[in-house]
Amino acid sequence: QVQLVESGGGLVQAGGSLRLSCAASGSDFIINTMGWYRQAPGKQRELVATVISGATTIYADSVKGRFTISRDNAKNTVYLQMNSLKPEDTAVYYCNVVVTTNQIKGYWGQGTQVTVSS
């Protein structure tokens, strides 16, 4: 079993910055991918950014050039640095981790609210 603890959400004005963190804990697992998704009211959950095996990163077009995902393998933690935030970035942000134990399994964090005021 893997537990995810997220932190770093909050309220910020447009143009501001926030940094999200997600720490994975548990035993006997290998992390494959770590990423962030978001879900705005009335919309489907969408990929924001993901990092694969610590090197390859994928971003949604809407956040390219503004958000940066990074991963600390020693701490099993993924970060999302969000700059130049826009009101349309307002959503609940969820951490997602895919691990290999005796099988490949995905886990979700509890979600953290990000609100960007205009």
Secondary structure, 3 states (H helix, E strand, C coil): CEEEEEECCEEEECCCCEEEEEEEEECCCEEEEEEEEEECCCCCCEEEEEEECCCEEEECHHHCCCEEEEEECCCCEEEEEECCCCHHHCEEEEEEEEEECCCEEEEECCCEEEEEEC
